[in-house]
Amino acid sequence: MKITERKEVTHTQIDEIVIGRKCDVCKRNIKIDEFNGHYNYFKIHTWHNDWGNDSIDSHDYFDACCPECVIKFTEKYIKDAFENPLNSRQIEIKHSRCL
């Protein structure tokens, strides 16, 4: 999850900027890679395409700090999908270097 705060970006507009990231699985802060200055994490995207235009409401995004948290999230996601087939059924996982 993104950690945000509201800051004045221009004299006429207040906008949210990302000031940090936190793992949605273990709730630890995700560290910035010292080599390139970017966050080193996994972005998880879940959704389904069952309802036509309403499918846009099913898109959810999650952050995971390490492969172990990705595995925990995926195990729970698959279990939930089998128990409740109306939940979203597609998952995409990308590492932050690929975003």
MDTraj code that builds the backbone (N, CA, C; nanometers):
import mdtraj as md
import numpy as np

residues = "MET LYS ILE THR GLU ARG LYS GLU VAL THR HIS THR GLN ILE ASP GLU ILE VAL ILE GLY ARG LYS CYS ASP VAL CYS LYS ARG ASN ILE LYS ILE ASP GLU PHE ASN GLY HIS TYR ASN TYR PHE LYS ILE HIS THR TRP HIS ASN ASP TRP GLY ASN ASP SER ILE ASP SER HIS ASP TYR PHE ASP ALA CYS CYS PRO GLU CYS VAL ILE LYS PHE THR GLU LYS TYR ILE LYS ASP ALA PHE GLU ASN PRO LEU ASN SER ARG GLN ILE GLU ILE LYS HIS SER ARG CYS LEU".split()
xyz = np.array([
    [0.0845, -0.1170, 0.0000],
    [0.0000, 0.0000, 0.0000],
    [0.0886, 0.1228, 0.0000],
    [0.0462, 0.2252, -0.0657],
    [0.1209, 0.3495, -0.0701],
    [0.0981, 0.4266, 0.0591],
    [0.2010, 0.4862, 0.1111],
    [0.1888, 0.5756, 0.2255],
    [0.1953, 0.7166, 0.1667],
    [0.0899, 0.7926, 0.1843],
    [0.0844, 0.9245, 0.1216],
    [0.0614, 1.0324, 0.2252],
    [0.0941, 1.1513, 0.1868],
    [0.0569, 1.2673, 0.2664],
    [0.0187, 1.3764, 0.1688],
    [-0.0596, 1.4706, 0.2134],
    [-0.1047, 1.5793, 0.1272],
    [-0.0065, 1.6949, 0.1385],
    [0.0397, 1.7419, 0.0214],
    [0.1329, 1.8536, 0.0183],
    [0.0871, 1.9501, -0.0901],
    [0.1211, 2.0749, -0.0722],
    [0.0880, 2.1736, -0.1736],
    [0.1888, 2.1601, -0.2873],
    [0.1386, 2.1195, -0.4051],
    [0.2234, 2.0981, -0.5210],
    [0.2370, 2.2276, -0.5998],
    [0.1284, 2.2978, -0.6153],
    [0.1302, 2.4298, -0.6781],
    [0.0596, 2.5245, -0.5829],
    [0.0537, 2.6497, -0.6178],
    [-0.0132, 2.7461, -0.5309],
    [-0.1644, 2.7280, -0.5315],
    [-0.2166, 2.6561, -0.6293],
    [-0.3615, 2.6438, -0.6403],
    [-0.4103, 2.5014, -0.6217],
    [-0.3199, 2.4041, -0.6029],
    [-0.3617, 2.2647, -0.6019],
    [-0.2941, 2.1878, -0.4890],
    [-0.3711, 2.1083, -0.4180],
    [-0.3186, 2.0161, -0.3173],
    [-0.3272, 1.8775, -0.3789],
    [-0.2170, 1.8022, -0.3731],
    [-0.2126, 1.6716, -0.4374],
    [-0.1473, 1.5716, -0.3425],
    [-0.1760, 1.4430, -0.3622],
    [-0.1126, 1.3389, -0.2827],
    [0.0144, 1.2942, -0.3527],
    [0.1218, 1.2813, -0.2764],
    [0.2460, 1.2302, -0.3307],
    [0.2868, 1.1083, -0.2492],
    [0.3554, 1.0153, -0.3123],
    [0.3987, 0.8942, -0.2434],
    [0.5208, 0.9280, -0.1591],
    [0.5110, 0.8989, -0.0295],
    [0.6236, 0.9234, 0.0614],
    [0.6790, 0.7922, 0.1165],
    [0.6168, 0.6809, 0.0787],
    [0.6634, 0.5507, 0.1237],
    [0.5726, 0.4404, 0.0740],
    [0.6138, 0.3181, 0.0968],
    [0.5322, 0.2017, 0.0622],
    [0.5341, 0.1044, 0.1790],
    [0.4236, 0.0332, 0.1955],
    [0.4111, -0.0642, 0.3026],
    [0.3558, -0.1937, 0.2421],
    [0.4058, -0.3074, 0.2866],
    [0.3608, -0.4375, 0.2391],
    [0.2171, -0.4609, 0.2864],
    [0.1288, -0.4999, 0.1924],
    [-0.0099, -0.5278, 0.2282],
    [-0.0262, -0.6621, 0.2986],
    [0.0781, -0.7448, 0.2999],
    [0.0700, -0.8771, 0.3625],
    [0.1218, -0.8716, 0.5060],
    [0.2462, -0.8276, 0.5233],
    [0.3073, -0.8287, 0.6578],
    [0.3099, -0.6914, 0.7237],
    [0.2710, -0.5872, 0.6497],
    [0.2616, -0.4492, 0.7001],
    [0.3972, -0.3848, 0.7299],
    [0.5085, -0.4452, 0.6847],
    [0.6400, -0.3828, 0.7021],
    [0.6599, -0.2738, 0.5976],
    [0.7401, -0.1734, 0.6314],
    [0.7752, -0.0709, 0.5342],
    [0.8646, -0.1321, 0.4273],
    [0.8414, -0.0952, 0.3021],
    [0.9232, -0.1423, 0.1915],
    [1.0379, -0.0438, 0.1748],
    [1.1596, -0.0964, 0.1712],
    [1.2783, -0.0117, 0.1676],
    [1.3105, 0.0328, 0.0251],
    [1.3786, 0.1440, 0.0167],
    [1.4271, 0.1945, -0.1110],
    [1.5612, 0.1277, -0.1413],
    [1.5772, 0.0810, -0.2652],
    [1.7027, 0.0207, -0.3095],
    [1.8110, 0.1284, -0.3099],
    [1.9183, 0.1064, -0.2348],
    [2.0243, 0.2076, -0.2236],
    [2.0965, 0.2287, -0.3560],
    [2.0978, 0.1272, -0.4431],
    [2.1719, 0.1376, -0.5688],
    [2.1045, 0.2328, -0.6669],
    [1.9727, 0.2182, -0.6850],
    [1.9049, 0.3000, -0.7872],
    [1.8013, 0.3971, -0.7309],
    [1.7776, 0.3946, -0.6008],
    [1.6839, 0.4885, -0.5403],
    [1.5369, 0.4546, -0.5599],
    [1.5067, 0.3345, -0.6103],
    [1.3686, 0.2924, -0.6315],
    [1.3268, 0.1931, -0.5239],
    [1.1950, 0.1805, -0.5057],
    [1.1434, 0.0796, -0.4135],
    [1.1616, -0.0580, -0.4753],
    [1.1988, -0.1549, -0.3941],
    [1.2195, -0.2925, -0.4382],
    [1.1042, -0.3751, -0.3818],
    [1.0008, -0.4034, -0.4629],
    [0.8814, -0.4724, -0.4141],
    [0.8101, -0.5408, -0.5298],
    [0.7043, -0.6151, -0.4959],
    [0.6204, -0.6816, -0.5950],
    [0.4847, -0.6120, -0.5988],
    [0.4352, -0.5844, -0.7174],
    [0.3021, -0.5254, -0.7367],
    [0.2092, -0.6396, -0.7792],
    [0.1006, -0.6572, -0.7046],
    [0.0036, -0.7635, -0.7323],
    [-0.1260, -0.6981, -0.7779],
    [-0.1780, -0.7441, -0.8909],
    [-0.3006, -0.6899, -0.9504],
    [-0.3997, -0.8044, -0.9652],
    [-0.5204, -0.7883, -0.9083],
    [-0.6243, -0.8910, -0.9204],
    [-0.7482, -0.8302, -0.9844],
    [-0.8227, -0.9132, -1.0604],
    [-0.9443, -0.8655, -1.1279],
    [-1.0185, -0.9821, -1.1911],
    [-1.1333, -0.9526, -1.2503],
    [-1.2067, -1.0491, -1.3327],
    [-1.2728, -0.9728, -1.4472],
    [-1.3210, -1.0468, -1.5467],
    [-1.3851, -0.9864, -1.6635],
    [-1.5268, -1.0408, -1.6835],
    [-1.5944, -1.0740, -1.5752],
    [-1.7228, -1.1418, -1.5857],
    [-1.8420, -1.0500, -1.6108],
    [-1.8321, -0.9218, -1.5794],
    [-1.9517, -0.8372, -1.5779],
    [-1.9506, -0.7259, -1.6807],
    [-1.8720, -0.7378, -1.7852],
    [-1.8688, -0.6308, -1.8846],
    [-1.8091, -0.5046, -1.8270],
    [-1.8761, -0.3932, -1.8433],
    [-1.8234, -0.2643, -1.7979],
    [-1.8078, -0.2573, -1.6467],
    [-1.8850, -0.3354, -1.5719],
    [-1.8743, -0.3342, -1.4257],
    [-1.7468, -0.4018, -1.3763],
    [-1.6750, -0.4722, -1.4650],
    [-1.5535, -0.5415, -1.4234],
    [-1.4469, -0.4463, -1.3733],
    [-1.4533, -0.3211, -1.4118],
    [-1.3536, -0.2234, -1.3666],
    [-1.3553, -0.2113, -1.2136],
    [-1.4699, -0.2370, -1.1530],
    [-1.4809, -0.2307, -1.0069],
    [-1.4060, -0.3440, -0.9384],
    [-1.3708, -0.4490, -1.0123],
    [-1.3049, -0.5639, -0.9508],
    [-1.1525, -0.5495, -0.9457],
    [-1.0958, -0.4448, -1.0035],
    [-0.9503, -0.4285, -1.0056],
    [-0.8999, -0.3843, -0.8685],
    [-0.8077, -0.4620, -0.8135],
    [-0.7451, -0.4295, -0.6859],
    [-0.5933, -0.4397, -0.7012],
    [-0.5223, -0.3567, -0.6296],
    [-0.3756, -0.3527, -0.6373],
    [-0.3186, -0.3682, -0.4965],
    [-0.2144, -0.4495, -0.4861],
    [-0.1508, -0.4771, -0.3581],
    [0.0003, -0.4709, -0.3762],
    [0.0724, -0.4407, -0.2678],
    [0.2181, -0.4402, -0.2678],
    [0.2663, -0.5502, -0.1740],
    [0.3735, -0.6198, -0.2153],
    [0.4356, -0.7219, -0.1314],
    [0.5851, -0.6951, -0.1263],
    [0.6434, -0.7105, -0.0088],
    [0.7833, -0.6712, 0.0110],
    [0.8838, -0.7780, -0.0293],
    [0.8416, -0.9052, -0.0372],
    [0.9376, -1.0122, -0.0631],
    [0.8654, -1.1322, -0.1252],
    [0.9401, -1.2266, -0.1817],
    [0.8763, -1.3446, -0.2413],
    [0.7889, -1.4229, -0.1427],
    [0.8288, -1.4274, -0.0157],
    [0.7492, -1.5000, 0.0839],
    [0.6104, -1.4376, 0.0998],
    [0.6033, -1.3039, 0.0985],
    [0.4741, -1.2367, 0.1103],
    [0.3900, -1.2569, -0.0162],
    [0.4560, -1.2637, -0.1323],
    [0.3835, -1.2936, -0.2571],
    [0.3198, -1.4320, -0.2474],
    [0.3951, -1.5287, -0.1963],
    [0.3431, -1.6656, -0.1827],
    [0.2264, -1.6690, -0.0846],
    [0.2400, -1.6017, 0.0307],
    [0.1294, -1.5971, 0.1281],
    [0.0048, -1.5356, 0.0662],
    [0.0218, -1.4236, -0.0033],
    [-0.0920, -1.3568, -0.0663],
    [-0.1565, -1.4482, -0.1698],
    [-0.0753, -1.5104, -0.2547],
    [-0.1270, -1.5952, -0.3622],
    [-0.2004, -1.7167, -0.3062],
    [-0.1466, -1.7794, -0.2026],
    [-0.2134, -1.8942, -0.1408],
    [-0.3517, -1.8552, -0.0894],
    [-0.3602, -1.7420, -0.0198],
    [-0.4892, -1.6959, 0.0325],
    [-0.5835, -1.6598, -0.0815],
    [-0.5318, -1.5953, -0.1840],
    [-0.6130, -1.5538, -0.2990],
    [-0.6743, -1.6749, -0.3694],
    [-0.5932, -1.7774, -0.3925],
    [-0.6427, -1.8976, -0.4607],
    [-0.7448, -1.9691, -0.3741],
    [-0.7190, -1.9798, -0.2443],
    [-0.8142, -2.0437, -0.1532],
    [-0.9478, -1.9680, -0.1542],
    [-0.9422, -1.8347, -0.1460],
    [-1.0647, -1.7533, -0.1488],
    [-1.1384, -1.7678, -0.2808],
    [-1.0654, -1.7775, -0.3925],
    [-1.1286, -1.7907, -0.5238],
    [-1.2054, -1.9219, -0.5341],
    [-1.1531, -2.0288, -0.4745],
    [-1.2235, -2.1574, -0.4771],
    [-1.3440, -2.1571, -0.3842],
    [-1.3321, -2.0896, -0.2702],
    [-1.4422, -2.0866, -0.1735],
    [-1.5552, -1.9947, -0.2187],
    [-1.5230, -1.8869, -0.2871],
    [-1.6240, -1.7926, -0.3347],
    [-1.5957, -1.7597, -0.4810],
    [-1.6561, -1.8341, -0.5738],
    [-1.6265, -1.8149, -0.7162],
    [-1.6689, -1.6784, -0.7707],
    [-1.7423, -1.5985, -0.6943],
    [-1.7804, -1.4656, -0.7417],
    [-1.6690, -1.3633, -0.7209],
    [-1.5664, -1.4007, -0.6433],
    [-1.4520, -1.3107, -0.6256],
    [-1.3724, -1.3045, -0.7548],
    [-1.2826, -1.2092, -0.7629],
    [-1.2013, -1.1966, -0.8839],
    [-1.1159, -1.3213, -0.9036],
    [-1.0871, -1.3506, -1.0310],
    [-1.0198, -1.4759, -1.0613],
    [-0.8923, -1.4607, -1.1441],
    [-0.8420, -1.3445, -1.1593],
    [-0.7183, -1.3266, -1.2345],
    [-0.6183, -1.2538, -1.1462],
    [-0.4929, -1.2915, -1.1627],
    [-0.3879, -1.2312, -1.0810],
    [-0.2662, -1.2078, -1.1688],
    [-0.2027, -1.0946, -1.1476],
    [-0.0807, -1.0601, -1.2192],
    [0.0190, -1.0111, -1.1155],
    [0.1410, -1.0609, -1.1217],
    [0.2444, -1.0230, -1.0265],
    [0.3637, -0.9705, -1.1056],
    [0.4081, -0.8500, -1.0703],
    [0.5260, -0.7911, -1.1353],
    [0.6220, -0.7428, -1.0283],
    [0.7504, -0.7567, -1.0573],
    [0.8509, -0.6984, -0.9687],
    [0.8685, -0.5529, -1.0055],
    [0.9031, -0.4695, -0.9090],
    [0.9132, -0.3256, -0.9325],
    [1.0127, -0.2904, -1.0421],
    [1.1113, -0.3730, -1.0674],
    [1.2049, -0.3457, -1.1774],
    [1.1380, -0.3565, -1.3132],
    [1.0231, -0.4241, -1.3203],
    [0.9529, -0.4439, -1.4475],
    [0.8407, -0.3424, -1.4686],
    [0.8159, -0.2565, -1.3711],
    [0.7042, -0.1623, -1.3831],
    [0.7407, -0.0426, -1.4669],
])
top = md.Topology()
chain = top.add_chain()
for i, resn in enumerate(residues, 1):
    res = top.add_residue(resn, chain, resSeq=i)
    for name in ("N", "CA", "C"):
        top.add_atom(name, md.element.get_by_symbol(name[0]), res)
traj = md.Trajectory(xyz[None], top)
